[in-house]
Amino acid sequence: MILQDIADGVTRGVETTLATVSEAFFEPAIRLGVTGLSRAGKTVFITSLVANLINRGRMPQLVASANGSIRTAYLQPQPDDTVPRFDYETHLAALTGPDPHWPDSTRSVSELRLSLRVQPSGLLSGLTGPRTVHLDIVDYPGEWLLDLGLLDKSYADWSAETLRRAEPRPQAAAFRAALDGISGDAGLDEPLAKALTAAFTGYLTGARAAGFSDCTPGRFLLPGDLAGSPVLTFAPLPQPSRTPRGSIWREFERRFEAYKRSVVKPFFRDHFSRIDRQVVLVDVLGAIHAGPPAVEDLRVAMADILGAFRPGRNAFLSQLLLGKRVERILFAATKADHLHHGQHARLAAITEALLADAKSRADFSGAVTQAMAIAALRATTEDTISHEGRMLDVVRGRIEGSDKRAAFYPGELPEDPAKLLSPARQGAETWLGADYSVMNFAPHPLDLKPGEGPPHIRLDRAAQFLIGDRL
């Protein structure tokens, strides 16, 4: 039996190595991770990216598209049979149908394989025929990515940090009330544990809706089939002076460790650790609208997110022996269509500054990073109107939930990002002398010509950065 196990292990190792060699030389695959925090637009990004790679009429900044190297692109079954397929066709119909609407958001891991037939360029272009490059897109919630930061924390550390952040937030009022009179050294009472968990989950839900990003554990917001299980029945507690066996503190501590072991680590092992290109979508405009605390919270959260990556350059032997490292990371500020194009550079600069700590960590490790302002699906048009004696650059679009169209002016973003980041770091509650607004626009009906994908802003530049070198 032991010899048979050894033989099976050797066989699997040889098969894995041969598959890796075959992939590297014949049909290479790029695993692109797409994540972001709530309402950042992950589903729309993937749907529009795939549609615009299949019909490339709006992709002039993707070099392989502009020079004709991409001959065709088509969908294939993804290689991971146990991972749900990203429902591309349903999402595309939602965006481009006669009554367009935003598709449902990401609630679990999904995957999609897009295969591209590419004619090599350079010295060998005339000697070889087209080759196939597979793009495996892995969609996963950003809340799950934030959970990777829990792996290095104890229950005591996580509890202290979470309670400190929750203290000034009105969304935590009910949870703070539920904690009154609770002593961590008291014996475990399961109905009380469930009540505390429900109050804590309510706080996380409210904090996320208010624009905050540090909403961990992420599965409390997206529980799936774990809803109601003990691994999702705990909450942060003030640490008592003594923690006897059987106490609620000891039991919550045990469940916290079980969450890391049974939920977070399998996600890292099965999905995250295999990614070699990554886009992190960020709703910067939403955070600015929510105020300085949300901006500072987003800055800290994005630094934590990047700490979960293993940035660096892939090498052939490292892929064979050590596993993949993320080579390119794009931080994309979404919803650029909510601004007139004259402010896009400012949005990109704010994103660059907001993520400076996270970016420098990745750049130092050898990964190529970039910040960009994009809109995966353009839902507005631009206009200039007269208002109170001055001309304003505005955008026009259909208001979500109605058939009315409106002109919208979100406010003037500063040229110097420090005018936003400094008050946020210093703990300001509101913006001094400035007012930033957001509006929820709905997609408008599209009249696409043959060969055209949905309209966008800089999606082709994002694709060039993420995968252009491999095409």
ABEGO torsion letter per residue (X at the ends): XAAAAAAAAAAAAAAAAAAAAAAAAABBBBBBBBBEBBGAGAAAAAAAAAAAAABAAABAABAAAAAGABABBBBBBBABAABBBBBAAAAAAAAABABBBBBBBBABBBBBBBBBBBBBBEAAAAABBBBBBBBBBBBBBAAAAAAAAAAABBAAAAAAAAAAAAAABAAAAAAAAAABGBBAABBBBAAAAAAAAAAAAAAAAAAAAAGBABBOBAAAABAEAABGBAAABBBBBBBBABBBBGBAAAAAAAAAAAAAAAAAAAAAAAAAAABABBBBBBBAAAAAAAEAAAAAAAAAAAAAAAAABBBEBBBAAAAAAAEBBBABBBBBBBGAAABBAAAAAAAAAAAAAAAAAAAAAAAAAGBBBBBBBBBABBABBBBBBBBGGBBBBBBBBBBBGBABBBBBBAEBBBABAAAAAAAAAAGBABBBGBBBBBBBBBBBBBBBBBGBBBBBBGAAAAAAAAAAAAX
